[in-house]
Amino acid sequence: MKFVNYIKYNPEKVASLRPVHRQYAARLMAEGKLVTAGPFSDRSGALFIYEATTREDAEKLARDDPYTAGSAIASHEISPWEMIGVNIDLLRPTGVVSGGSMSSLGCKHRS
């Protein structure tokens, strides 16, 4: 089941934790637990879509994120999400975001 995590940042904490956060996200992608993720263009927060069995499992994924332990997350809201359809071509990473690219997290897309 998919769960969306809508996150608002404590901006002053994000930069120092970004490398370990990105490593954590890459691990979740490799394990099939993170569908997609990325920051909002104004850098006020981010959106994550997890693959988890229960809301509690999704909450644990959020809790184990280094951003959570390092207080980079001001607030978050996890909701179950039903995907009705997808245009995979529109989900291609847009390139480098501050500190790396989604493809550096192991993002897979069609060529």
N, C-alpha and C positions, 0 to 999 in steps of 0.2 A: 504494500500500500504506500502511496506517496503522501508525504507531509511537507508543507511549506513552512519555512521558518523566516519570518519577517523580522529583521534585526535593525535596531538603531544603535549607532556607535557612540562611545566616549572617544571623540576624535584624537585627543591627546595621547591615547594609549595604543592606537592601532599600529603605527609605523614600527615601533620597537618589537611588536609581537608578530608582525606579518610573516616573517620567514617560517616560524614554527607553526603558525596557523595554516600556511600554504602546504607545508609538509603533511599536516593532519588531513587537510582536504584531499590531497593527492592519495593518501592512504585510503580514505573513505571511498574515493572514486575507484581505486584498484580493487577494493573489496565489494563493490557494487552497492554501496550504501549512500552514495551521493550522486544524484542524477545530474544536477547542474548547480552552479553557484556564481555569484558575482556581486560586486559593489554597485550601489546606485551611482549614477554619473556625478551627482553632487557630493559623493563620498560621505553622506550622512548615515549610511547603513548598508545593508546587503540583503539579498534574497538567496536562500538555500532551498533546494528541493531534495529531501531525503527519501530513500527507500527503506522502510522499516515495517515491522509486523504490527507494532502498537504505538500509540502516542507516547507511552513511557519509554519505548526504545528510541523514538525520535528525540525525546527530551534528554535522554542519556547522550546521544550523539552531540547535541548542543552543549550539554554540560561539560563534556570531555574536550571540547574545543579549547585550545590555548587562549583564544580571545576571552572566553568566559572566565577562566582561572586568573587571567591577567587584568580583569575588569575593563576590557575594551568594549564590552557590550553593555549599553545602558539599559536596554530592554529588548525583549524578543517575544514573539507570539507564534506558536506552532498550531497549525490547523491541518486537518486531513484534507487531501486534495484529490479530486477525480479528474484525470486527464481525458478529455473528450477527443482531442485530435492534436496533431503536431505537424508543423512544416519544418522538417529537419534542416532544410537549407537556411531558414531564418535563425536557427540556433547555433550557427557557426560562431566560434569565438571571434570577436571583433579585433583582436590583436592584443598588444601589450597594455595591461593596466598596471598601475603603479606597483612595482615589485615583481612583475612576471606576467605570464599570459595564461589563459585557461588551458591552452594546449600543454603548457608546462605542468599542469595538474593531471595530465593523462586524459584530457578530453578526447573522445573519439568522435569523428564525424566522417561522412562520406566525402570522397574526393571527386 
